[in-house]
């Protein structure tokens, strides 16, 4: 009996092979001597094969097959997320040998998203990239991935205990809008804020940065009204129509994404106040960039969907290959105004 010893894989394979050969001689198994040797060789090959996930696999996943990555999105109706997915599909097309991606729509339901994560783990996914429905309800997602040893990359919306986050700092977006608006109004005036879904990470981080920056830099500017546009154009249109019909004095309306900025701009235009009210958005969507170019909104804050897509996929592949990417991979926001919009026209055609 061997106690307290570690026997190497090669020794085990030799012993197994020898045992099989001896068994075949004694019992007459196999039609020829070559059959016994082939069996011994197969045992040795199995014992010495590299384990999955030890960094010795092919360019994609194990055994040279493309890595299986799941991309789970809060909703495919999210305009910015749709551009990220398009960039991911382009990346996948260009790297078919190393990655295969499954896309899932959580339809703005946190429980659906949790089930999708669990199902993809059961289906053998090697990494999950997730735009969470609600960062505050992400704990079951994190737990499922940790228990299964599946790397979890959050993108665009950070949540606690993900392995890596790829995205932009929402506070920077809010601060950029506040600074721009303060400069445009001479540091005076009444501001309205069109929020996304209340309580979501991108909503309160962007909104709080606007309020804090205005308070610190432009004390003569006041946030006089705000409401939820739920990230949607039609909701923002209805919300701003109500404000304008109420007679509220507004000099600038800051929208936390470009879809809501488009609805806001339409409400302002229909009220005949385009020359009186500054409208700004966030994301640098094609509609937002075109609206800046056409003078319909004053500014948007661009976050690069191509870079977020590439960085998220590269992080997933690094984890699958046994490497460790950065825990936070930040893509800078960029203010887009009439002065520099021509530099972003390439993103207005997607």
Residue pairs with C-beta under 8 A, 6 or more apart in sequence:
9 47
9 48
10 47
10 48
12 47
13 43
13 44
13 46
13 47
13 48
14 44
16 43
16 44
16 47
17 40
17 41
17 43
17 44
18 40
20 36
20 39
20 40
20 43
21 36
21 37
21 39
21 40
23 29
24 30
24 35
24 36
24 39
25 36
29 35
29 36
30 36
30 39
50 56
50 57
52 62
53 62
53 149
53 320
53 322
54 322
55 321
55 322
55 323
57 63
57 64
57 320
57 321
58 64
58 65
58 98
59 97
59 98
60 66
60 67
60 97
60 98
60 99
60 100
60 317
60 320
61 67
61 68
61 126
61 320
66 96
66 97
66 98
66 99
66 100
67 98
67 99
67 100
67 126
67 127
67 316
67 317
67 320
68 100
68 102
68 124
68 125
68 126
68 127
69 99
69 100
69 101
69 102
69 125
69 126
69 127
69 128
69 129
69 313
69 316
69 317
69 320
70 101
70 102
70 104
70 116
70 117
70 120
70 125
70 127
70 128
70 129
71 85
71 88
71 101
71 102
71 103
71 104
71 128
71 129
71 130
72 103
72 104
72 106
72 113
72 116
72 117
72 120
72 128
72 129
72 130
72 131
73 81
73 85
73 103
73 104
73 105
73 106
73 131
74 81
74 106
74 108
74 113
74 131
74 132
74 133
74 157
75 81
75 105
75 106
75 107
75 108
75 133
76 82
76 85
76 105
77 108
78 131
78 231
79 257
79 258
79 259
79 283
79 285
79 287
80 156
80 257
80 283
80 285
80 303
80 305
81 131
81 156
83 285
83 305
83 350
84 131
84 155
84 156
84 305
84 308
84 309
84 312
85 103
85 309
86 305
86 350
87 305
87 306
87 308
87 309
87 310
88 101
88 103
88 309
88 312
88 313
89 101
91 99
91 309
91 310
91 313
92 99
92 100
92 101
92 313
98 317
99 313
99 317
101 313
102 120
102 125
104 116
104 120
106 112
106 113
106 116
106 133
108 133
109 133
110 132
110 133
110 134
110 137
112 133
113 130
113 132
113 133
113 141
114 137
114 140
114 141
114 144
117 128
117 130
117 140
117 141
117 144
117 145
118 144
120 128
121 128
121 144
121 145
121 148
121 150
125 150
126 150
126 151
126 316
126 320
127 150
127 151
127 152
127 153
127 316
127 317
127 319
127 320
128 141
128 145
128 150
128 151
128 152
128 153
129 153
129 154
129 155
129 312
129 313
129 316
130 138
130 141
130 152
130 153
130 154
130 155
130 162
131 154
131 155
131 156
131 157
132 138
132 141
132 154
132 157
132 159
134 199
134 200
135 157
135 158
135 159
135 160
135 200
135 201
136 159
136 199
138 154
138 159
138 160
138 162
139 160
139 161
141 152
141 159
142 152
142 159
142 160
142 161
142 162
144 150
145 151
145 152
145 163
146 152
146 161
151 163
151 164
151 316
151 319
151 320
152 162
152 163
153 162
153 163
153 164
153 165
153 166
153 312
153 315
153 316
153 319
154 162
154 164
154 165
154 166
154 167
155 165
155 166
155 167
155 308
155 312
156 166
156 167
156 168
156 202
156 308
157 167
157 200
157 201
157 202
158 165
158 167
158 201
158 328
159 201
163 319
163 327
164 315
164 319
164 325
164 326
164 327
164 328
164 329
165 327
165 328
165 329
166 308
166 311
166 312
166 315
166 329
166 331
167 303
167 308
167 329
167 330
167 331
168 303
168 308
168 330
168 331
168 332
168 333
169 330
169 333
170 201
170 202
170 205
170 206
170 209
171 205
171 206
171 208
171 209
172 209
172 301
172 332
172 333
173 206
173 209
173 282
173 301
173 303
173 333
174 205
174 206
174 207
174 208
174 209
174 210
174 213
174 256
175 209
175 210
175 212
175 213
176 301
176 333
176 335
177 210
177 254
177 280
177 282
177 299
177 301
178 209
178 210
178 213
178 214
178 217
178 218
178 254
179 213
179 217
180 280
180 298
180 299
180 335
180 337
181 191
181 214
181 221
181 252
181 254
181 278
181 280
182 213
182 214
182 217
182 218
182 221
184 252
184 278
184 298
185 221
185 251
185 252
185 278
187 217
187 218
187 220
187 221
188 218
188 220
188 221
189 220
189 221
189 222
189 251
189 252
190 221
190 222
190 224
190 248
190 249
190 250
190 251
190 252
191 210
191 214
191 221
191 222
191 223
191 224
191 250
191 251
191 252
191 253
191 254
192 223
192 224
192 225
192 226
192 240
192 243
192 248
192 250
192 252
192 253
192 254
193 207
193 210
193 211
193 223
193 225
193 226
193 253
193 254
193 255
193 256
194 226
194 227
194 228
194 229
194 236
194 239
194 240
194 253
194 254
194 255
194 256
194 260
194 261
194 264
195 203
195 207
195 226
195 227
195 228
195 229
195 256
196 202
196 203
196 228
196 229
196 230
196 231
196 256
196 257
196 260
197 203
197 228
197 230
197 231
198 204
198 228
202 256
203 256
206 256
206 282
207 226
207 256
210 223
210 254
211 223
214 221
214 223
224 248
224 249
224 250
225 243
225 248
225 250
227 239
227 243
228 235
228 239
229 235
229 236
229 239
229 255
229 256
229 260
229 263
229 264
231 256
231 257
231 259
231 260
232 259
232 260
232 263
233 259
233 260
233 262
233 263
234 263
235 260
235 263
236 255
236 259
236 260
236 261
236 262
236 263
236 264
236 267
237 263
237 264
237 266
237 267
238 263
240 253
240 263
240 264
240 267
240 268
241 267
241 270
241 271
243 250
244 250
244 267
244 268
244 271
244 273
245 271
250 277
251 276
251 277
251 278
252 277
252 278
252 279
252 280
253 264
253 268
253 277
253 278
253 279
253 280
254 280
255 261
255 264
255 279
255 280
255 281
255 282
256 281
256 282
257 281
257 282
257 283
257 285
258 281
258 282
258 283
258 284
258 285
258 287
258 288
258 291
258 300
259 285
259 287
260 281
261 279
261 280
261 281
261 282
261 288
261 291
261 297
261 300
262 281
262 287
262 288
262 291
264 279
265 274
265 279
265 291
265 296
265 297
268 274
268 277
268 279
269 296
274 296
278 298
279 296
279 297
279 298
280 297
280 298
280 299
280 300
280 301
281 288
281 291
281 297
281 299
281 300
281 301
282 300
282 301
282 303
283 300
283 301
283 302
283 303
284 300
284 301
284 302
284 303
284 304
284 334
284 336
284 344
284 347
285 300
286 347
286 348
286 349
286 350
288 297
288 300
288 336
289 300
289 302
289 336
289 341
289 344
289 345
289 347
289 348
290 348
291 297
291 300
292 298
292 299
292 300
292 336
292 337
292 338
292 341
293 338
293 341
293 342
293 345
293 348
295 338
298 337
298 338
299 335
299 336
299 337
300 336
301 333
301 334
301 335
301 336
302 333
302 334
302 335
302 336
302 344
302 347
303 331
303 333
303 334
304 331
304 334
307 331
308 331
311 329
311 331
312 329
314 325
315 325
315 326
315 329
318 324
318 325
319 325
334 344
336 344
